[in-house]
Amino acid sequence: MNAQPTSVAADRGAVLFHRSYLTLVDHIERNFPVAQWRSGDMEIWPLARMDLYLDFHRSNVGIATPPPRSLVRRVLGRFATPLVNLWKGRRDLTHWVARPGPAHAIFLGDGVTLDRIDGAWRDRYGEPLMAALNRRGHDTFLMQQGDLSRLPWYRRTYAANVVSARAWRHRSRIKTSMNLPGIDELRRYLHDNDVPAPSLEPDVLALRVRMALAGAAEFEHVIRMVRPSIAFVVTYYADLGPSFLLACRRQGVLSVDLQHCPQEGAHKAYGWSAVPENGYAVLPAVFWNWTQADAAYIQSWAGQLAHPWHRSLHGGHIQLRPFLDDDDPATEALDARFDIISQGARFEREILVTLQPVSGYRAQWDELAAQIEASPQQWRWWIRRHPASRTYQDQEYPRLVSLKLPNVVVDASSSLPLPTLLRHANALVSRFSGASAEAANFGVPALFLSEEARGQFSALIERGLATIVGIPKLIETIARLPIIIRRPDPIAAPDLDESLSQLDQFARDYSVLCHSSRRAGNHALIPVRNDCQKTT
């Protein structure tokens, strides 16, 4: 390998964090044989790449760390998970699933992308599909990750933290070696360019691999009991997602990632410069995309493979569909709840503030709180925590979430689905929240408080749907916005039944492809297909 390192460290101060990371991994995949990293039948690079993102994030932005747990709680978390789950869910046993059963489709939620409606938590992106599958006469089996901090559930649900606990207990049984060609050269490259990568240290990477393989083995037990034809996952690259995908691949079950945030060709997990000839077993077989552009971007790299190990499907943003229809009964009911929370009060402007629990910006959040306190009393501010945020992360913006003013709503805003708030909003304010892309569907302008937004949402900014505003200029910027929001015509969405029928055909083809690959003995090292020219 004759690659010459680019000066990542020198550019770090000038290049936005997110774009800098994408440039880094693109360079790595073009110049280092990371797509050949394997342990048994699992490719390692997708796991390492996501961990490298966290390394990069910590060194550039910072991550709020949770308070340490006592030894007793850690032991309970690992060895007594079923009992802890039962105690937490003791008031919601009707929705508790103790043992998996047969179903046409299996779902793995990320445990945080949930909406609380009528007192119960629904999977934001899985629920519309589960309802549609039920209408087609298909049973579904739902799993949720996490610590069950959001109860009661809307549907009968299996707690996937049991899988995680079993994987942790059985990880030492995983006896496997790692094949990591070029890793020493890669570590030197990162070190020379001042890119910290503790996740690539041998012991750390080995534990990551063992946990992923142990989790896949546990999920295989579940899949064999459910016997699904198709599997859906939200946030495929986090927590148990890769293990679930590997188990699906081993069992010949088509896995589908449900898009959960805007991509626009700039998301850390949805663009790959080098892919093995038989794909990555820890990546989804199908990416369900909101837009045709997102689907085309994924197909631009997935379509280079000789066989459809990965493909995209433009299925549309099915959660938004009813909210864009003023006559939909469900939307009318949620609008009525908005009125209840509003207590009948009417304001000249409704401004939604979406928080992001990243470290190091307390001064800016305090400055925003001061702006809200000084804003016109006829403006109402809805402060919304990120769905994945924890209580301890309130320390990043304590003044904001503690505002007690007649025109500020904090906790109640989280009890309404985001689209309900967007239906009534005049502006969306954030550092660089993905809610901005969804706001565009309602004609709501996004105001970014950080230049970092250009890294992920440059397309929105270029289309005039978002702008970057300094906090001192926020009030006057909002004052210039129109009071009456003109909602754009809804984007034509694919027919949901047709998309599900297409997935059924994909599932049949994928099962044949997996069985054919196994018969051919394609478990070992597979040559990497990379049609891109190497850069120097």
Secondary structure, DSSP 8 states (H G I E B T S, - for coil): -------HHHHHTTS-HHHHHHHHHHHHHHHS-GGG-EETTEESHHHHHHHHHHHHHHHHT-B-------HHHHHHHHHSHHHHHHHHTTT-GGGB-SS----SEEEEE-SSSEEEETTEEEETTHHHHHHHHHHTT--EEEEE-SS--S-SBSS-EEETHHHHHHHHHHGGG-----B-TTHHHHHHHHHHTT---GGGSHHHHHHHHHHHHHHHHHHHHHHHHH--SEEEEESTTSTTHHHHHHHHHHHT-EEEEE--S--TT--TTS--S-EETT--TTS-SEEEESSHHHHHHHHHHHTTSSS-SSEEEE---TTTGGGG-TT-HHHHHHHHHHHHHHTT---SEEEEEE---BTT-HHHHHHHHHHHHHS-TTEEEEEE--TT--GGGGGGSHHHHT---TTEE-GGGGGS-HHHHHHH-SEEEESS-THHHHHHTTT--EEESSTTHHHHHHHHHHTTSEEE--GGGHHHHHHHS-SS-----------HHHHHHHHHHHHHHHHHHHHHHHHTTTTS---EE--S----
